[in-house]
Amino acid sequence: MLDAFAIRLTQGYAAAVPALARALELVLALNAASGDARGWLWLAGGRASQIIALELWDAESLDALAARQVQFARDAGGLVRLQFALNFLAIPHVLSGELATATLMLDEDRLIAEATRNPPVGYTAMMLAAWRGRESEASELIEATAAEATARGQGRLVTFADYASAVLFNGLGRHDAGRDAAGRAFQRDLLGAGPFVVAELAEAASRTGDLTLVRAGLEWLCERTRVRPTDWALGIEARVRALLSRGADADGRYRESITHLGRTRLRAELARTHLLYGEWLRRERRRAEARDQLPTAHGMLDEMGIDAFAERARRELAATGETARRRTVPVGNQLTGQEALIARLARDGLSNQQIGARLFLSVRTVQYHLAKVFTKLGISSRSQLGYVLPADPAASPRR
């Protein structure tokens, strides 16, 4: 890993890819049951390995590494480490459009913070609020994170705050502000930040007519896809090329992006390609075709709770003369964050005592919350939770 980072920083991306890939392979192969490997996992299996996964545009490995860190922190009883691991694990779930699952992880971070009197980690909450399009909440979190990170000299968090700003402003259609925020993050070119930033930069810059900036993003992307052509990277590259293209070429590029991203777990990015494609089709006065893409975008974004982008899709669809269908709120959304977390742990077989130990609650408090859960969901026992809550193994922290 050290060699890979050194090559990346001194010789550039293309030269570093073989070493980055080998480092990732070795970290993924570590056996957590081995005493020696556990020490290496503690040292190398966290943020550093996830940065490598991001440098390689490997969404599956990013998720696997984060999930393993959560389990490792639980087994070791490292509560502060667990808070960070939960935030790391929430990120791939946000990119996959699993915002409800990410919320449960951040709820657990908050519960640990309350029990230990440590502050919650917080930065993923900023990202989640931005993706949800909650302007007031996201702006407050972004401003606080950026101010604290600047004071402490934490450039990575400053970049992450700029990325969250770009997502928020792109969702709200304030592309000039999104371009400025993404531009700052892009200029820093921090390791592992590019897969987040470049898509926001290209969309915002294209909407404001800054094609020079879009081309800069494309050039940066091409350097990566030439040597590491993953479906994630190729899907974003095709989308950026579509933003720079016209006519049949643009049409083909949007479809290419949908094909590549459709092979990944990154449903949020896939939905946004459908949205951009639909918006382009409507501007091309191809309304019938736009009515194919925009309902797909709206349905996906609305279901995921990515509300500002969903509203963009709704407005575009209305401009074609169609009306978007209203979302049916899933039954699990009737629950508070803490209730949902307790319900999922109970669904997955943990006893009240085990749930209490996990969440730093008394058994009586767990019983109280479960009684409220049963009432809200219209059930009478924990054995029925599997029928009324969505089956999502990643939503519940592992034992």
N, C-alpha and C positions, 0 to 999 in steps of 0.2 A: 504493500500500500504506500509506504514511504517513497519507494522508487517510482511508483506510478505518479504520485503527486509531483515529485521532483521533475520528472520528464514533462508532465503537463505544463508546469509553470516555466520551464526553461526552454523546451523545444516545441511546444504547441500541441494542439489537440490531436492531429493525425499521428504524430510520432508516439503519443502516449496511449492510444487506444489499446494496443496489444497488452501493455502492462496493466492498464485499468481493468481490462477484461479478465486477465489472469488473477489479479487481486480479488476481484469480485467472486470469481469461481472458487478461490481458496477460502474466502470468508463464508460463503454459502455452504461449503463442504465441512466446516467445523462441526463436530459432534458435541452438542451442549451437555451430553451426559458424561463426557470425559473431563476429568479434573483439570488437565492442562488446557484443554480447549476452552473451558469456562473462563479461565483467566484471559485468554486472547479475545474471547467474545466480549468480555467486559471492556477491554481496551479498544478493540478494533471494530466491534460489531454495531456501534451506534452511529453517530452523525457522520463519521468519516466514511463508513461503508455506504451509507445512504447517499452521500454526495457523489460517490463513484457510480452508484446505480443511476443517479440523475444525469451525470455526465455521459453515461452510455444509453440514456433514454430507455431504461429497462424498468417499466412500471411494475411488472410481476415481482422482480427482485426487490424493488423498493418496498413493496407491501410485505413480502416475506421477511425481510430484514427487520422491519419495524415490529411486526408481530412477534418475532423471536425475542426482540429486546424487551417487549412488554412481559413476556413469559419469564425471561431471565431475571428482570427486575422484581417480579412477584416472588419467584423462587428464592432470590437472595434477600428479600425484605428491604430492598433499597427504595424507599418511598419517593425521595426526590428524583432518583433515576427513573422511577415508574412514571412520575408526572411528565417528564420529558419524553419518555417512550410512548405514552398515550398520545401526546401531541404529535409525535412523529407518525404514529399509526393513523391518526385522524387525517393526515394530509392526502395519502392515496385514496382514502374513502371520499374526500371532497372532490378530487379529480374524477372519481368514478361516479359522481352524482349521488353518493350515499350519504347525504348530509345528515339524515337522522342518526345513522350509525356514528358519524363523526361527533355529533352532539353528545351522544352517550359517553364517548371517551372523554370529552371535555368536562362533562358533568362529574365523572369520576376524578379527574384532575382537581376540580373545585372541591369535591368532598375530602380528598386527601389534604388539600391546602387548609381547609377549615379544621380538620382533625389535628394536623401537625403544626398549625400556625405558620406554615410557609406560604408565600404568595403563590397563586396559580401561575402556570407558565405563561398562558395568555396569548401568545402570538398566533396560534392556530385559531383561536376564537376570533381574532381580527380577520383572518382569511375567510373563515366561515361566514361571518357577518357580511363581508364584501360580496361573496358569492350569492348570498341570499338577497343582496340588494338593499339591506337595511342601512340607509344612509346615515342616520343620526348615530346609531350604535357603532357602525363600522368607522365612521369618521373620528369618533371619540377614541376608540381603541387604536386606530392608526396614529393619531396625533400623540397619544400617550406613549405608545411603543417607540415612535420615532424620536421623541424628546428624550426618553430614558436611554435609548440605544446610542443616540448622539453623545449624550453626556458621558456614557461609559466607553465610548469608542468602539461600539459593537456594529461594525459596518454591515455585517450580514443581516442583522435585524433591521437596519435602516433600509436596505435593499428589499427585504421582505415587506416592509411597510409600504414602500413605493409600488411593489407588485400588487399588494392588496388595494391600494388606491386606484391603480390602473384597471383592475377587475371591476371595482365599484363604479368608476366613471364610465367605463365601456358599457356596463349593464344599464346605466342610467341615460346613456346616449350623450354624455358630455365628453366627447372624444378629444377635445383640445386638452382638457385636464388629464385625461387618460394617457394621451401621447406624452405630455410633459413628465408624468410620473414614471411611465414605462421607459422613457428615454433616459432618465437619471439612472434607473436600475440597469438598463442595457449598457450604458457607458462604463459602469463599474466592472462588468463582466466577471462577477464572482463565480467560483467553481460551484456547479450544481444549480445555479439560479436560472440559467438560460432557458430550460424547458418551460419554466413558469412565465418568463418575461417576454420572450420573443413573439409569442402569439398575440399577447396584449399590445405590444408595440406595433406590430404589423396592422392589426385591425384599427387601432386609434389613428395611426399615421395615414392609412389609406382614406379614412373618413374625413381627415382634415386636409387632404391633398398633398401631404408631404411624402411624395413618392421616393425621394432620395433616402428617407429614413426606412421606408418599406424595403427598398433594395438592399440597404445595409443589413437589415434583419435577414433577408433571403440569402445574402452572401455568407453570413454567419452560419445559417442553417446548412447551406450546401457543403460547407467545410466539414460538417458532421455527417451528413447523410452519405457523402462519398465513401466514408470509411466505416460508418456504423448505421446502415440503412434499416433501422427498426420501423415497425408500422407506426409507432407514435411519431417519430421524427419525420417519416415520409408523409404522414397524414397532415402534419402542420406545414411542412414544406409545400405540399400541393395546395393547401389553403392560401398560403401567402402568395404563391404564384398566381392563383385565381384572382386575388385582389389586384394584381398588376396586369391582368390580361383582359381581353375583350372577346366577345362573340363566342364561337365554337371552342376556342382555346380555354376561355374562362369556364365555360360549361363543363368541359372535360376535366379541368383541374378540380372543380368542386366535387365532381363525382369520384375522382381519384382519391380525394381526401376522405370522403365518406367510406370508400372501400377500405382504405388503410385503417382508419380509426375504428371502423366497425369490427375489426379483428382484435381490438384491444379491449381492456376493461374501462377505458376512459370515456364513459358515456356522456359526461358533461362537455367534453371537447367535441364529441360526435354531434351532440345536439346543437352546439354553436356553429358547426359547419352547416348543418341543415338550415339554421337561421340565416347565416350570411348568404347561402345559396338562394334561399327564398327571397331575401331582400333584393338580391341582384336580379333575380328573375322578374320581380315586380317592376323594378326600375327599367328593365328591358321590355316592359309591357307584355310579358309572357305570363299573363295572370293565371291561366289554367294550370300551367306547370308550377307556378308559385303556390297554388292551392294544394299541391302535393307535398311540397317541402315545408311550408309554414305550419300546417297542422301537426306534422311530425315533430318539428322543433318545439312548438308550443306544448304539445302533449308531454314530451320528454322533460322539458325544463319545468313545467308546472308540476309534474309528478315528483320531480326531485326537490322542489322547493327553491329553485333558482329563479326567484320571483321577478327581478328587474329584467333579466333577459327574456323571461316568459312574457312580460308585459310588452317588450319590444316586438316579439312574435305576434302577440295579440293585435297590436296596432297595425302591423304590416298586413296581417290577415284581414282585418277590417277594411283596409284600403283596397283589398281585392273584391270586397263585397261579401266576404264570408265572416261568420261569427265563431269564435273559439269556444269549445266546450268547457264548461266549468269542471274543476277538479273535484272528485269525491274524496273527502278527507279520510285517510286510513284510520281504522279504529284505534291503532296505537297512538295516534296524535292527540287523543283525548287525555293522555297522561302527561303529568309533569315530567321533567327530565329525570328527577330522582325516582319517581314511580316507575318510569319506563325501564330504568337501569335495574331496579329491584325485580321487576316483573320478568325481565329477560334472564337474570341470574336464576330466579326460581324456575323458569321454564326449562333452563338448561340443567336442572337437577341439583342445584345447591340448596342446602337446608337453610332455615332461618338463621341458625347460629353461624354457618359459613358465610352467608351474605352479610351478617352484622360484622364479622371479623374483617371481611373484604372492604366494607365501606365505613368502618369505624362507627357503627350504630349499635344500639342495644337490640337484643332480640325482640323486646317489646315494641321498639320503634319500627323494626322490620315488619312485625305482625300488623301494626297499625297501617303502614303503607300498603301492605298486601290486601288488607280488608278494603281500602279505598280503590285499589286496582280492580278487585273482583266486582265491586259495585259499579264502577265506570264501564267495565267491559261486559257486564251482565253475565258473569259466570260465578260458580260457587266453590271452585277448588283450583289448586295450582295445576292439577293434571289437565285442566282445560286450557291452560295458557298456550300450549302448542297449537291449538286450533284457531286462536284469535290474534296471535302475534305473528308477524312475518318471520319465516324461517331464514335467519341470517346469522350463521355461526360466527362471523367476524364481528357482529354487533356486541356480543357478550365477551368480556374479558375471559381469557382462558384460565383454567384452574392451575 
